[in-house]
């Protein structure tokens, strides 16, 4: 039994020793083999690999995929006009020289980002200070990113990485400057709005004055034409009356009496004190039949 236990224990120990000599390299990783604290081999091909058992050799893995580093803080950068801007950026990078990467940064990716972030900010600072706000915001934005990437290319080699892309995510003014700019923009917009209102009011007054003038002209012309038509009508009526009255003088006198009665007794409350035998009531007295007979004619 002791012999069997020794055999089983030896077999297990051999399996453990064999397992410690084998490792798998993922296609997304790079394997770095250490021998007594020194880098012996860098394995980039995926698959099953072997090494000496610890403590003679050990393996660490580095991610070979593209990494993204965002700006950790937003420190102001001054432009050529001495305007303060806050720039948020990102950098795309990947490991190209594992040996150099480990020598400078170890195996922790965060060590690289801690060291590379100030270098990126300094590169942006040097490029932005040569340009105006308008260039950074629009026309020269792509050129800023290209120049920053070119500046980082040499620095990246010392870190064992490659800079693939540099992007500006956001450009803004410092908070107190932003408020003053918004206030100035609001004031300018109000000034433009007031100017447009004043221009519109002046145009409106001009249109109303022109409309009033045209109305007065139209009313005056209409009144003139009406008076002309009325005058012509009155003239024709007078001519007809004159012709009719000329044919029968007695009927004309009777008609004038009726018009006088109509004008005198227009309202029921009208009161007149006149002698009944006066000439005014001659047409109303029963003895005068000639006017009535003439009226029938």
C-alpha positions in Angstrom: 0.0 0.0 0.0 2.8 2.4 0.8 4.4 1.6 -2.6 1.1 2.4 -4.4 0.7 5.6 -2.5 4.2 6.6 -3.4 3.5 5.8 -7.1 0.3 7.8 -7.1 1.9 10.7 -5.3 4.8 10.6 -7.7 2.5 10.5 -10.7 0.5 13.5 -9.3 3.7 15.4 -8.7 4.9 14.6 -12.2 1.5 15.9 -13.6 1.7 19.0 -11.6 5.3 19.6 -12.7 4.3 19.0 -16.3 1.3 21.3 -16.0 3.6 24.1 -14.7 5.6 23.8 -17.8 2.7 24.3 -20.2 0.8 27.5 -20.9 -1.7 28.7 -23.6 -1.1 32.0 -25.5 -4.4 33.6 -26.5 -4.5 35.3 -29.9 -5.4 38.6 -28.1 -2.3 38.4 -25.9 1.5 38.4 -26.0 3.3 36.1 -23.7 6.6 37.2 -22.1 8.8 34.4 -20.5 11.0 35.4 -17.6 14.0 33.4 -16.6 15.4 34.4 -13.1 13.9 37.9 -13.4 15.1 38.6 -17.0 13.1 38.5 -20.2 14.1 35.4 -22.1 11.5 35.2 -24.8 8.5 37.0 -26.2 5.8 34.8 -27.8 3.3 36.4 -30.1 2.0 33.3 -31.9 -1.1 31.8 -30.2 -1.2 28.2 -29.1 0.1 25.7 -26.5 3.6 26.5 -25.4 6.0 25.2 -22.8 8.6 26.5 -20.4 10.7 25.5 -17.5 8.9 25.0 -14.2 9.0 27.8 -11.6 11.1 29.2 -10.1 13.3 28.8 -13.2 10.8 30.5 -15.6 7.5 32.2 -15.3 5.1 33.9 -17.8 3.3 37.2 -17.9 0.7 38.2 -20.5 0.2 41.6 -22.2 -2.9 42.6 -24.1 -2.1 43.2 -27.8 -5.4 44.8 -28.7 -6.0 48.5 -29.3 -6.3 50.4 -26.1 -8.1 53.7 -25.4 -6.8 56.4 -23.0 -9.1 59.3 -22.1 -8.0 62.6 -20.7 -7.9 62.0 -16.9 -8.3 65.7 -16.0 -9.4 68.9 -17.8 -6.7 71.5 -17.2 -7.0 74.8 -19.1 -4.8 75.5 -22.2 -4.2 79.0 -23.5 -4.6 79.9 -27.2 -2.6 82.4 -29.2 -5.2 85.0 -28.2 -4.6 84.2 -24.5 -8.0 82.6 -24.2 -8.4 79.7 -21.9 -9.8 76.4 -23.3 -10.6 73.1 -21.8 -9.9 70.1 -24.1 -11.1 66.6 -23.7 -9.1 64.1 -25.8 -8.6 60.4 -26.3 -5.6 58.4 -27.6 -5.7 55.0 -29.3 -2.5 52.9 -28.8 -1.3 49.3 -28.6 1.8 47.4 -27.5 4.4 46.9 -30.3 7.5 46.1 -28.3 6.7 44.0 -25.2 10.3 44.1 -23.9 10.5 47.8 -24.0 7.0 48.2 -22.6 7.8 46.0 -19.6 11.2 47.7 -18.9 9.5 51.1 -18.8 6.1 50.4 -17.4 6.0 46.9 -15.9 3.0 44.7 -16.8 0.3 47.0 -15.6 -1.4 49.1 -18.4 -2.3 51.8 -15.8 1.3 52.6 -15.3 1.7 53.6 -18.9 -1.4 55.8 -18.9 -0.2 57.6 -15.8 3.1 58.4 -17.5 1.7 59.1 -21.0 -1.1 61.4 -19.9 1.1 64.4 -19.0 3.0 64.0 -22.3 -0.2 64.1 -24.3 -1.4 67.2 -22.4 1.9 68.9 -23.0 1.7 68.1 -26.7 -1.8 69.6 -26.9 -0.6 72.6 -25.0 2.2 73.3 -27.5 0.0 72.9 -30.5 -3.0 74.9 -29.1 -0.9 77.9 -28.0 0.1 78.4 -31.7 -3.5 78.7 -32.8 -6.5 80.9 -32.3 -9.8 79.8 -30.8 -11.5 79.7 -34.2 -8.7 77.4 -35.6 -9.0 75.0 -32.6 -12.8 74.9 -32.9 -13.1 74.5 -36.6 -10.5 75.1 -39.4 -7.4 73.8 -37.6 -8.9 71.1 -35.5 -7.7 68.2 -37.7 -4.3 69.8 -38.0 -4.0 70.0 -34.2 -4.8 66.3 -33.8 -2.3 65.3 -36.6 0.5 67.4 -35.1 -0.1 66.0 -31.6 0.0 62.5 -33.0 3.3 63.3 -34.7 4.8 64.7 -31.5 3.8 61.5 -29.6 5.3 59.1 -32.2 8.8 59.4 -30.9 7.8 59.3 -27.2 5.7 56.2 -27.9 8.7 54.3 -29.1 10.4 54.7 -25.7 7.3 53.2 -24.1 7.2 50.3 -26.5 3.8 51.3 -27.9 2.4 52.7 -31.1 0.1 55.7 -31.2 -2.7 54.9 -33.7 -5.0 57.9 -33.4 -5.5 61.1 -31.4 -8.9 62.7 -31.2 -10.4 65.8 -29.6 -13.7 64.9 -28.1 -14.8 68.3 -26.7 -13.5 71.9 -26.7 -15.0 74.4 -24.3 -14.2 77.5 -22.5 -13.5 77.7 -18.8 -16.7 78.0 -16.7 -16.4 81.7 -15.8 -15.4 82.6 -19.4 -18.3 80.5 -20.7 -20.8 82.4 -18.7 -19.4 85.8 -19.9 -19.5 84.6 -23.5 -23.1 83.4 -23.1 -24.0 86.8 -21.6 -22.3 88.6 -24.4 -24.0 86.4 -27.0 -27.4 87.0 -25.3 -26.8 90.8 -25.3 -25.8 90.8 -29.0 -28.9 88.7 -29.9 -31.1 91.1 -27.9 -29.5 94.1 -29.7 -30.2 92.4 -33.1 -33.8 91.6 -32.0 -34.4 95.2 -30.9 -33.0 96.5 -34.1 -35.2 94.2 -36.1 -38.2 95.3 -34.0 -37.4 99.0 -34.6 -37.0 98.3 -38.4 -40.3 96.4 -38.4 -42.1 99.1 -36.5 -40.8 101.8 -38.9 -41.9 99.7 -41.9 -45.3 99.1 -40.2 -45.8 102.9 -39.6 -44.8 103.5 -43.2 -47.3 101.0 -44.5 -50.1 102.3 -42.2 -49.4 105.9 -43.3 -49.5 104.9 -47.0 -52.7 103.0 -46.4 -54.3 105.9 -44.6 -53.3 108.3 -47.4 -54.8 105.9 -50.0 -57.9 105.6 -47.9 -58.2 109.4 -47.7 -57.7 109.7 -51.4 -60.3 107.0 -52.2 -62.9 108.5 -49.8 -62.3 112.0 -51.2 -62.7 110.8 -54.8 -65.8 108.8 -53.9 -67.3 111.8 -52.1 -66.5 114.0 -55.2 -68.1 111.5 -57.5 -71.1 111.1 -55.2 -71.6 114.9 -55.1 -71.2 115.1 -58.8 -73.9 112.4 -59.3 -76.1 114.0 -56.7 -75.8 117.4 -58.4 -76.6 115.9 -61.7 -79.6 114.1 -60.2 -80.8 117.3 -58.5 -80.4 119.2 -61.7 -82.5 116.6 -63.6 -85.1 116.6 -60.9 -85.3 120.3 -60.9 -85.6 120.4 -64.6 -88.4 117.8 -64.5 -90.2 119.7 -61.7 -89.8 123.0 -63.6 -91.2 121.4 -66.7 -94.1 119.8 -64.9 -94.9 123.0 -62.9 -94.7 125.0 -66.1 -97.4 123.0 -67.7 -99.9 123.4 -64.8 -99.3 126.3 -62.4 -102.3 125.5 -60.2 -100.9 121.9 -59.7 -97.5 123.3 -58.9 -99.0 125.5 -56.2 -100.9 122.5 -54.8 -97.7 120.4 -54.8 -95.7 123.0 -52.9 -98.5 123.3 -50.4 -98.3 119.5 -49.8 -94.5 119.7 -49.3 -95.0 122.5 -46.9 -97.6 120.5 -44.9 -95.2 117.5 -44.8 -92.3 119.6 -43.5 -94.5 121.3 -40.9 -96.3 118.3 -39.5 -93.4 115.8 -39.6 -93.8 114.8 -35.9 -96.9 114.3 -33.8 -95.7 116.6 -31.1 -95.3 119.5 -33.5 -97.6 122.5 -32.6 -98.4 125.5 -34.8 -100.7 128.4 -34.0 -101.9 129.8 -37.3 -105.1 131.4 -38.4 -107.2 128.8 -40.2 -108.3 131.3 -42.8 -104.7 132.0 -43.8 -103.4 131.1 -47.2 -101.3 128.3 -45.7 -104.4 126.1 -45.2 -106.0 127.1 -48.5 -105.3 123.6 -50.0 -106.9 121.9 -47.0 -110.1 123.8 -47.1 -113.0 122.0 -48.7 -114.0 124.9 -50.9 -110.9 124.6 -53.0 -111.5 121.7 -55.4 -109.4 122.8 -58.3 -106.1 121.7 -56.9 -107.6 118.3 -56.1 -109.0 118.0 -59.5 -105.7 119.0 -61.0 -103.9 116.5 -58.8 -106.1 113.7 -60.2 -105.1 114.8 -63.7 
